[in-house]
Amino acid sequence: MTRQGVEAAMDAALFDDLMRRYAVMFGHDATPWQIWPLANAPATLGRHEVLLSDGEADADAIDRVTAAGAVLIESEREGGRWIDTVRSPMGTWVLDVQADDDNAHAPAFVAKLCAALSLHFPAHDALCIARAWQTGSTEWPKTFARFPRVRHAALASPEAPPQPFAPCPELGLYVVLPNAEWIERLVPLNVPTVQLRFKSDDAAAVKAEIVRAANAAKGGKSRLFINDHWRVAIDHHAACGGDSGIYGIHLGQEDLDEADLDAIRASGLRLGVSTHGYAEMLRVAAIAPSYLALGAIFPTTTKIMPTQPQGMGRFQSYVALMKPVIPSLVGIGGVNATNMREVLAVGVGSAAVVRAVTEANDVPAAVAGLTALFD
C-alpha cells in the first residue's frame, strides 16, 4: 500500500553538500530521514521521520508522533524570534532563537535539519544546529550568539542571568574515584584534580566519605570535587569556615533540577557540570558554571550514558563553540593513556580518567605517565 504524504520543501543541493563535507567527521545514518509538514504527513510514521508544525500542534498529532517514536517540531513567531518545541523520544525541549527570515521552515533550514539528523545528532541538537547555521554558509556553526536559548528545561532566565560561579583554571589530569580511600592514595601523588563519586543512599556513609575525602585533600595540591552530594559538601565546607579541602561540586544533568544552585554559588565552591550535546551545553551555559565536562568521547563502562559516544568530531565542535564562553573544559568518557594526546590536542586543558588509574597495576606510575602527557 502506497503511503500518502507530501514532504517538506528542501534545498537538496545544500543537503548533499553538507553530507559530503561532514559525513566523515560525524558519521552518518544509513536510514534516510524524511521531513513532512504536519498537514501533509502520511498516516503512518516511523522513527526516522520529522513533522513540522506552524504553531502549536493538537493533542492527537502529538499522540500520533509519540506513539510512532517520531519527531515533532512546533515553531511559533514571537517578536523577532522563533520559538521551537522539539518533541522526540529523548524528551521535550523548548528553544528560542533570533529569526533570520519570516519562514520558519524554509528549504535551507529543512536541508540543515535533515543533514544534522542524518549525521546522528538527536532531534533537539539538530534543531540547535539548523537554527544556528549562518545563511549562505556551509561552515559548521560555532558562533555562540547564533545558537538558541533554552526555555525548557531552563535553569535561568535569559532576561535576568545569575552571577557566574567562581572560575576554574585549567584542571589538568582529572581522576574520578569511587571512595575516600582512593582520594587518600592520590592526593600525595599531587594529582591536579580529583573527584569523589561515591554512590550510596546511606546518608551517614555519604557524610563520612565526604569528610574523609575533604580531610585528605586539605592542605594538598589536589582540587577535590564532590559528585552529586552537594548539600553535604556545602554544609561541611561551611562548618570548616570555608577551609574544608573541598574545591567544588560536580553535577550531572539529572541533578541540576534538584540542586540549590544559589546555595552552591553562595558557598564559594566551584561548580562543574556534565554535558552530552548542544542543547545541554546551551542550557548549562545560562548559569555560567566553573567548568563543563564534554562527553562521553569514547565508549565507557564506568556508568550508563544517556547518549552514544560522541566521538572526536563532535568533541571538536563542542570545544570550538564553548571555549570562548566557558574557558575551563574537561574531556571525559573512555579517556586513557592511548587517546589522551588526541583529546588534549583539541584545546581542552583537562581530561578525566577513571579506569586508567583505578585499574592500573602500578598507580603511581600510571599517574606519572598520564600527568606527563599534559606537558
N, C-alpha and C positions, 0 to 999 in steps of 0.2 A: 504494500500500500504506500503510495507516494505521500510524503509529508508535505503539508501546506505551510507556506510562510514566505515572507519577503525579507531578505537580510538587510541590515543597515548599510547605507552608502559608505564605502570605504575607499580611501586612496590606496589602491592595490600596489602601485609602483613604490609608494613610500613604505608600505608594509614589507615588500620584497627587499628593498634597500636596507631597512633596519635589520631584517633577519640575516642578510648577508654579512652585515657589519658585526653583529653581536651574538650570533648563534654559537660561535666557538668560545667566546668569553663566558657566556652564561649557561650554555647548553640549551636544547630546545625540545619541545614536546612533540612526540611522534603523532599524537592525535590532534588534528586541526581544531581550532576554536571557531565557533560561529556566534555572531553578534546580531541580535534582532531588535528592531523597535518593538516595544511591548504590544502595540496594537496589531502588529503583523507577525507575531511569533507563532510557530506551529503549536498544535495542541499538546504534543508530547515533547518533552525536553530531556536533555542528558546533562552529564556533569561538565561537559566542555562547551556549554552554551551560556550566553550572557543576554539578558533582556535589558533594554534601555528604556526608561520611562521619563517623559517630560512632565515633571511634577510627581506628586505622591501616587503610588500605586494602591489599588484597592486590596482588601484583605484576601480575596480569592486569588489574585495574582501572586501575592506574597506566599500564600499557602502552596500554590502550584509550584513555584520556584523552589521553595524549601523542600517539598516532598521529592523533587527530582534531584536535589543536590546541585542545582544550577546556581547562577549568579544573577542578582537583580541590582541595577544601579538607577536610583531615582535622583534626578537633577532638577533643582529649582534655582531661579534667579533671585538674589536678594541684594538690591542696590547694584554695585559693580562687581559682585562676587557670585560664583557658583557654589551652591550647597549640594554636595553629593552624598547620598546614603547608599552605602555598599552592603548588600546582604549576601552572604555566602555561607558555605558550611563551616567557615572559620569564624563566624560571628557577624555582628553588625557594627560598621564604622560610619560616622558622620564627619565629613571633612568639608572645609570651605577654602576657596582659593580665588584670587583675582581673576576676573573673566577677561580673556583676550579678545573675544568677539561675542556676537549675540546668538550663536548656535551652540547649544550645549553639547551636541553630539555630531560635530562637523566631520566630514570624511577623513580629515587628517587626524583628528582626535581618535576616531574609531580605529585607524591604522596603528596608531601608537599604543592604544589599549590592547588591541589584538596581539601586537608584537610583544608587549610586556607579559601578557598571559602565556604566549607561546614560548617565551624564554623562562618559563617556570616560576614567575613571580605570582604569589597569591593575589586574589582579586583586589584587596584593599591596597596592597603595594602597587599593583598595576595601575590603579586609578591615580595614585600619587605621581607615578612616573609620567603617565599620559598628560596629566594637567600641568606638570612642571616643565614639560618639554618645550623648548623655545620654538615658536612658529618659524617654519622655513629652515630649521636646522636639523641635522641628523646626529649631532654630537650628544652623547649621553648626558642627561641633565645633572648638574652638580651645583647650581646656584640656589642656596638655601631659601632665599626670599621668594622664589618662584614656586616652592612646594606648598601644598595645602597645610592648613592648621587643623588640628583635631578638635572637633566639637564633642564627639562621643567616641570613646570614653575619655573626656578631657580631665586633666589633672590641675589645670589652672585656667583662669580666664585670660584670653589674649588682650583684653582691654585693661586688665589690672594684673600684670605679671608679678609674681613674688620676687623677693630678693634672692639672688643666686646663693647656692650653697658655697661653703668655703672651698677654694680651688685646690686641686691636687697638682703636684709636679708630675713629671713622667715617673711611673711607678716601677719600671724595670721588671725584673723577674717577679712574678706574682704566683705564689703557690697556694692552692686551695686545699685545706686539710680537714680531716674528719673529726678531730678531737684536740683537746688541750695538750695532751701528751706530745702530739706531733708539733704543736706550736713550741713547746719547751725544747724539742730537739732542733728546730730550725732557727730560732732566734739567735742562738750562739753562733750560727753559721753566717749571720749578717745577711740573710735573705731580705732584699729590699721591701717586699710586701708579702704579707701572709693573710689568709682568710680562714676563720673558723666557721666551717659549715657543719655544725653539729645538729643532727636530725633526731629530735625526741619530743614527745608530748609530755614528758615529766618535767614540770616547772622547776622542781628543786634540782634536778640533774642539769637542766639548761643553765640555771644560775651558777651552779658550781663550776661548770665547764667554762663559762664566760669569765668568771672571777679568776679561775686558774690561768686561763689564756692571757688575760689582761695583766696579771702579775708577772707572767713570763715575759711579756713584751715590754713592760715598764722599764725604762732606762736603757733599753736596747736600741738598735738601729733599724729594726723591722717595723714597718707600719702595719698595724693589726686592724683588719676589718672583721666585723661580725655579720654573718649572713643571717638574714631573716629576723632574728630575735631583737628587734630594735628597742623595744620598751625596756628589757632587762639591761641592754647595753647602755642606754642613756641614763637609766637610774643609777647604775654602778658608776658611770662616768661622773655624774653629779655628786654622788656620795664621796668620791675621791677628790672633790674640788676641781674637777677638770684635768686632773693629772692621774688618769687611771691606767694608761698603757693602751687604751683603745683609740685608734686613729679615725675610724669611720665605720659606717654601716653599709652593707650591700643588700639590695633588694631585687627580687625578680619581678616580672610584670604582674604576676598574680598577687604579689604582696603590696603593690603600690596603693590599691584601692582601700586597704585596711590600715595602712600605716599613717600615723600622725606626722605628716611631713613638716608641719610648722614646729612641732616639738623637736624633731631631729635637727632642723635648721637652727633653732634656738640653742640647742646643746653645744653648738660649735663643731660637732662631729661632721666629717665628710660623708657624702652620700654617693655611692656607686650603684648603677642600675644595669641589669642585663637587657639587651635588645636583640631582636631577631629579624629585623627588616625595616623598611622605610616608615611605615605608619607608626610602629612602636618608637622609632627614633624621634619622629616628629612629636609624638605625644610626650615623650620624656623631656625633650628639649625645652618645653614650656616651663619646666620647673628649674632649669639650669642646674643640673646635678654636678657633682665634683668630677665624675668621670662616667663614661659609657663603656660597657663591655659589649663587644660586637661578635656575634657568632650564632650558632656553633660553626666554625670554619670548616672543620673536618669531622668525620664520624667520631662519636664518643660513646662510651659505655658507662660513664660515671653518673649520668642522670637521663631521664626520659625527656627528650627535647620536643617542643611544640611544632617545630618545623624540620624539614630535611636539612642536612648540612649545607651551609651557604656556598661554600667553595671560594676560591681566591678571587674570581671575577666579581662576585657580589661584595666580598670583603673590601676590595679595592674601591668600588663605587661608594660604599658606605663611608670609608675613611675620607675620600675626596669631598663628600658632602658635609660631614660632621666636624672635621678637624678645625675649620675656621670658627666654628660655633662653640664646640666643647673641646678644647685642645688636648685634654687627657683622655686617651682612648686605649682600651685593652682588647687585644685579640684573644679569643677564648674558644675552646672546644676542639679536642683532639690535637692540641699543640704538643710537640715533643722536640727532642734534640735534632731530629732529622729535618723537620719542616720549620723550625724556629726562625732561621735566617730569612726564609721566604716571607714569613709573616712580618718580621721587623722591617724588611725592605719596602713594604707598602707605606711606611711612615708613622707607625704607632710607636709609642715609647714604652709599651708594656705588653707582655703576653703572659697568659695564665696557664699553668700546668697543674695536673693532678698526679696521674699515674707515673709520669716521667720522674717524679720524686718518690711518691709513696710506694711504688713497686720496684724501686732501684735496689740492686744488691749492695751498692755502696752509696749511701745517701750523701755524705759529704762530697764525694767525687762527682755525683750527679749534679748537685747544686753548683759546684765549682765550674763544671762543664757548661751548664746552662747559663750561668752568670757571664761567663767569658764570651758568649755569643752576642752579648749586648755591647761589647767594647767596640 
